Amino acid sequence: MSSPTGPESGLPVRMPRPRQPGRHRRPEPLVAPEDAPAFVLAVPGAPSAATRSLAEEVVSIARSELPGLDARIGYLDGDDADFPTLKSVLARTAEERTARYEQAVAAGSDVKKPEGPVAAVVPLLAGPDGALLRQIRQAMMDSRVAAELTDVLGPHPLLAEALHVRLSETGLARADRARLFTVTTTADGIILATVGGEEAVQAAGITGMLLAARLAVPVIAAALDQEGSIASVAEQLRASGSQQLALAPYLIGPEIDTSLLTAAAEEVDCATSEPLGAYPAIGKLALAKYTTALGIAPQQSQGAPVR
């Protein structure tokens, strides 16, 4: 038994810890606003079970970072059944928002008519790809839904970290377990392979500089979809003294036919790491693009800041 002034038995009791005031107070966990637009991940490439698994993992990471997030997946080359198209996902999202509003009004609730974008569309792309972005914009226009298109995921330091991890997983770079900084590397020159033409190569080059700082070896970006680009960069690296080259795909995965990576690696006689895939940073960056586009304060996380 205890009284308002303390325990009657004289035994100690656990009292609630007072909330810490001032600048060091722990922030309240962020949740998605109730009327926030949906997060729609736009997935390029041919649909497959592997692609769906990857997309679902990215969405799962985003949901874990922002509880209450209405997250959906739309495929650029979907079939509206097992792989719903981006157009149909946007249309259905708009229909559901209207239905919720009408049900609330019918129930006598004093609710405001929904305004603003129905969704924010996040391209599952590490870098700019003009053809794929045009396809996304066309699907958005065809849906006749008010939606906002965010930036692609890169360049960003977290993508350099992801590239480093993928190289280390294939034995092409060794990393310090605590900080992921290289001790030694079996590759002394990295070809950063991307798609999307010159604009994509320039954007990948920014992340490439961050990767080069981590590995302490030269890293040069090249385009898989430009004939001779990979071979030219390989020749440049070998001319500068690199002998053991590695091909690092600056790609999530679905946007490229993996046979192109295999052919490119064989052409320049070097090993290749896996695409970025569902590395945790991908989901965090996708969410950051969403929150930035909508002006929602991003959740604080450990490690490099997501901007």
C-alpha positions as CSV (number, residue, x, y, z in Angstrom):
1,M,0.0,0.0,0.0
2,S,1.1,3.6,-0.6
3,S,-0.3,7.0,0.0
4,P,-0.1,10.2,-2.1
5,T,3.0,11.2,-0.1
6,G,4.9,7.9,-0.5
7,P,4.9,4.2,0.4
8,E,3.3,3.4,3.8
9,S,5.6,0.4,4.3
10,G,8.7,2.5,3.9
11,L,9.8,0.5,0.9
12,P,11.1,2.4,-2.1
13,V,8.9,2.8,-5.1
14,R,9.8,3.6,-8.7
15,M,8.5,7.1,-9.4
16,P,8.1,8.5,-13.0
17,R,11.2,10.2,-14.2
18,P,10.5,13.9,-14.8
19,R,10.7,15.0,-18.4
20,Q,14.1,16.5,-19.2
21,P,13.8,20.1,-20.1
22,G,16.0,22.2,-22.4
23,R,18.0,21.5,-25.5
24,H,19.0,17.9,-24.5
25,R,15.4,16.7,-24.1
26,R,14.8,13.6,-26.1
27,P,12.6,14.4,-29.2
28,E,9.1,13.0,-29.5
29,P,9.0,10.2,-32.1
30,L,7.7,11.4,-35.4
31,V,4.6,9.9,-36.9
32,A,3.0,10.5,-40.2
33,P,0.3,13.3,-40.2
34,E,-3.1,11.8,-40.4
35,D,-4.0,13.5,-43.7
36,A,-0.5,13.2,-45.2
37,P,-0.3,12.2,-48.9
38,A,0.5,8.6,-49.6
39,F,4.1,7.6,-50.2
40,V,4.2,5.8,-53.6
41,L,7.4,4.0,-54.6
42,A,7.8,4.1,-58.4
43,V,9.6,0.9,-59.4
44,P,11.2,0.6,-62.8
45,G,12.1,-2.4,-64.8
46,A,10.4,-5.7,-65.6
47,P,8.3,-6.9,-62.7
48,S,9.4,-10.1,-61.0
49,A,9.2,-11.8,-57.6
50,A,12.7,-10.5,-56.8
51,T,11.7,-6.9,-57.8
52,R,8.6,-7.1,-55.6
53,S,10.6,-8.4,-52.6
54,L,13.1,-5.6,-53.0
55,A,10.4,-2.9,-53.3
56,E,8.5,-4.3,-50.3
57,E,11.7,-4.3,-48.2
58,V,12.3,-0.6,-49.1
59,V,8.7,0.3,-48.2
60,S,9.0,-1.7,-44.9
61,I,12.1,0.3,-43.9
62,A,10.3,3.6,-44.7
63,R,7.3,2.5,-42.6
64,S,9.6,1.6,-39.7
65,E,11.2,5.1,-39.8
66,L,7.8,6.9,-40.0
67,P,5.0,5.0,-38.2
68,G,1.5,5.6,-39.8
69,L,3.0,6.1,-43.3
70,D,0.5,5.2,-46.0
71,A,3.1,3.5,-48.3
72,R,2.3,1.9,-51.7
73,I,4.2,0.4,-54.7
74,G,3.5,1.2,-58.3
75,Y,5.4,-0.5,-61.2
76,L,6.3,1.3,-64.4
77,D,5.9,-1.9,-66.4
78,G,3.2,-3.5,-64.2
79,D,0.1,-5.4,-65.3
80,D,-2.5,-4.1,-62.8
81,A,-2.9,-7.5,-61.2
82,D,0.1,-9.0,-59.4
83,F,2.1,-5.9,-60.2
84,P,-0.2,-2.8,-60.1
85,T,0.9,0.0,-62.4
86,L,1.9,3.4,-61.0
87,K,-1.1,4.9,-62.9
88,S,-3.6,2.5,-61.2
89,V,-2.1,2.9,-57.8
90,L,-2.4,6.7,-57.9
91,A,-6.0,6.5,-59.2
92,R,-6.9,4.0,-56.4
93,T,-5.2,6.2,-53.8
94,A,-7.3,9.2,-54.9
95,E,-10.5,7.2,-54.9
96,E,-9.9,5.9,-51.4
97,R,-9.1,9.4,-50.1
98,T,-12.4,10.7,-51.6
99,A,-14.3,7.7,-50.1
100,R,-12.9,8.4,-46.6
101,Y,-14.0,12.0,-46.8
102,E,-17.5,11.1,-48.0
103,Q,-17.9,8.5,-45.3
104,A,-16.8,11.0,-42.6
105,V,-19.3,13.5,-43.9
106,A,-22.1,10.9,-44.0
107,A,-21.3,10.0,-40.4
108,G,-21.8,13.6,-39.3
109,S,-18.1,14.4,-38.7
110,D,-17.0,18.0,-39.2
111,V,-14.1,17.2,-41.5
112,K,-12.3,19.4,-44.0
113,K,-12.4,18.5,-47.7
114,P,-9.0,17.0,-48.6
115,E,-6.7,19.4,-50.5
116,G,-3.2,19.2,-51.9
117,P,-1.5,16.3,-53.5
118,V,-2.9,12.8,-53.1
119,A,0.5,11.2,-53.1
120,A,4.2,11.9,-53.4
121,V,5.9,9.6,-55.9
122,V,9.5,8.5,-55.1
123,P,11.5,7.0,-58.0
124,L,13.4,3.9,-57.0
125,L,16.5,5.3,-58.7
126,A,20.0,6.0,-57.4
127,G,20.6,8.6,-60.0
128,P,18.8,10.5,-62.8
129,D,17.6,8.6,-65.8
130,G,15.8,10.8,-68.2
131,A,13.9,8.0,-70.0
132,L,12.6,6.4,-66.8
133,L,11.7,9.8,-65.2
134,R,9.7,10.7,-68.3
135,Q,7.9,7.3,-68.0
136,I,7.1,8.1,-64.4
137,R,5.8,11.6,-65.3
138,Q,3.6,10.2,-68.1
139,A,2.1,7.7,-65.7
140,M,1.3,10.5,-63.2
141,M,-0.3,12.5,-66.0
142,D,-2.3,9.6,-67.2
143,S,-3.7,8.9,-63.7
144,R,-5.2,12.5,-63.7
145,V,-4.3,12.6,-60.0
146,A,-2.7,15.5,-58.2
147,A,0.7,14.0,-57.1
148,E,4.2,15.3,-56.6
149,L,7.3,13.7,-58.0
150,T,10.4,13.8,-55.6
151,D,14.0,13.8,-56.6
152,V,16.0,10.5,-57.1
153,L,17.9,9.1,-54.2
154,G,21.4,10.3,-55.0
155,P,24.0,11.5,-54.8
156,H,24.4,11.0,-51.0
157,P,27.0,9.8,-48.6
158,L,24.8,6.9,-47.5
159,L,25.0,5.6,-51.1
160,A,28.8,5.7,-50.9
161,E,28.5,3.6,-47.7
162,A,26.2,1.1,-49.5
163,L,28.5,0.8,-52.4
164,H,31.4,0.2,-50.0
165,V,29.4,-2.6,-48.2
166,R,28.5,-4.3,-51.5
167,L,32.1,-4.3,-52.6
168,S,33.2,-5.7,-49.3
169,E,30.6,-8.4,-49.5
170,T,32.1,-9.6,-52.7
171,G,35.6,-9.5,-51.4
172,L,36.6,-6.5,-53.4
173,A,37.1,-4.2,-50.4
174,R,37.8,-4.8,-46.8
175,A,36.1,-2.7,-44.2
176,D,36.6,-1.8,-40.6
177,R,33.7,-3.4,-38.8
178,A,33.1,-0.4,-36.5
179,R,33.2,2.5,-39.0
180,L,33.2,0.8,-42.4
181,F,36.5,2.5,-43.4
182,T,38.8,0.4,-45.5
183,V,42.0,-1.2,-44.1
184,T,43.0,-2.8,-47.4
185,T,41.3,-3.5,-50.7
186,T,41.7,-6.1,-53.3
187,A,40.6,-3.6,-56.0
188,D,42.9,-0.7,-56.8
189,G,40.5,1.0,-59.2
190,I,36.7,1.2,-59.2
191,I,34.4,1.7,-62.2
192,L,31.1,3.1,-60.9
193,A,28.6,1.8,-63.4
194,T,25.3,3.7,-63.9
195,V,22.6,4.2,-66.5
196,G,20.9,7.4,-67.8
197,G,23.6,9.0,-70.0
198,E,25.9,11.9,-69.2
199,E,23.7,13.5,-66.5
200,A,23.7,10.2,-64.6
201,V,27.5,9.8,-64.9
202,Q,28.0,13.3,-63.5
203,A,25.7,12.6,-60.6
204,A,27.3,9.3,-59.9
205,G,30.7,11.0,-59.9
206,I,29.7,12.9,-56.8
207,T,29.0,9.7,-54.9
208,G,32.1,8.3,-56.5
209,M,34.3,10.9,-54.9
210,L,32.9,10.0,-51.5
211,L,33.5,6.3,-52.2
212,A,37.1,7.1,-53.3
213,A,37.7,8.8,-50.0
214,R,36.5,5.7,-48.1
215,L,38.6,3.3,-50.2
216,A,41.6,5.5,-50.9
217,V,41.6,4.3,-54.5
218,P,40.5,6.0,-57.7
219,V,36.8,5.8,-58.6
220,I,35.4,6.9,-62.0
221,A,31.8,6.8,-63.1
222,A,30.8,5.3,-66.5
223,A,27.5,4.7,-68.3
224,L,26.4,1.1,-69.1
225,D,24.0,2.5,-71.7
226,Q,26.7,4.4,-73.7
227,E,28.8,2.2,-76.0
228,G,32.5,2.2,-75.1
229,S,32.0,4.2,-71.8
230,I,33.0,1.3,-69.5
231,A,35.9,0.3,-71.6
232,S,37.2,3.9,-71.8
233,V,37.1,4.3,-68.1
234,A,38.9,0.9,-67.6
235,E,41.6,2.0,-69.9
236,Q,41.9,5.3,-68.1
237,L,42.3,3.6,-64.7
238,R,44.8,1.1,-66.0
239,A,46.8,3.9,-67.6
240,S,47.0,5.6,-64.3
241,G,48.4,2.5,-62.6
242,S,45.4,0.5,-61.4
243,Q,45.7,-3.2,-62.2
244,Q,42.9,-4.9,-60.2
245,L,39.7,-3.2,-61.3
246,A,36.2,-3.7,-59.9
247,L,32.8,-2.8,-61.4
248,A,30.5,-1.3,-58.7
249,P,26.9,-0.9,-59.9
250,Y,25.5,2.5,-58.9
251,L,22.0,1.0,-59.3
252,I,19.2,-0.3,-57.1
253,G,18.7,-3.3,-59.4
254,P,15.3,-3.4,-61.1
255,E,16.2,-0.6,-63.5
256,I,18.8,-2.6,-65.4
257,D,19.1,-6.0,-67.0
258,T,21.8,-7.8,-65.0
259,S,23.2,-9.3,-68.2
260,L,24.5,-5.8,-69.1
261,L,26.6,-5.8,-65.9
262,T,27.9,-9.3,-66.7
263,A,28.8,-8.3,-70.2
264,A,30.5,-5.1,-69.1
265,A,32.6,-6.9,-66.5
266,E,33.7,-9.5,-69.0
267,E,34.5,-6.7,-71.6
268,V,37.0,-5.1,-69.3
269,D,38.1,-8.3,-67.5
270,C,37.2,-7.3,-63.9
271,A,35.0,-8.6,-61.0
272,T,31.7,-6.9,-60.1
273,S,29.8,-6.3,-56.9
274,E,26.1,-6.6,-56.5
275,P,23.6,-3.7,-57.1
276,L,22.6,-1.7,-54.0
277,G,19.3,-3.6,-53.6
278,A,17.4,-3.2,-50.4
279,Y,20.3,-1.8,-48.4
280,P,18.8,-0.1,-45.4
281,A,19.9,3.3,-46.5
282,I,17.8,3.0,-49.7
283,G,14.6,2.9,-47.6
284,K,15.7,5.8,-45.4
285,L,16.7,7.9,-48.4
286,A,13.4,7.2,-50.1
287,L,11.5,8.4,-47.0
288,A,13.7,11.5,-46.8
289,K,12.8,12.4,-50.3
290,Y,9.1,12.1,-49.3
291,T,9.4,14.1,-46.1
292,T,11.4,16.8,-47.8
293,A,8.9,17.2,-50.7
294,L,6.0,17.5,-48.2
295,G,7.8,19.6,-45.6
296,I,7.6,17.0,-42.9
297,A,10.5,17.1,-40.4
298,P,12.6,13.9,-40.9
299,Q,13.1,11.6,-38.0
300,Q,16.5,11.8,-36.4
301,S,18.6,8.7,-37.1
302,Q,22.1,7.5,-36.2
303,G,24.9,7.8,-38.7
304,A,25.2,10.2,-41.6
305,P,22.4,12.8,-41.9
306,V,19.7,12.2,-44.6
307,R,19.2,15.3,-46.6
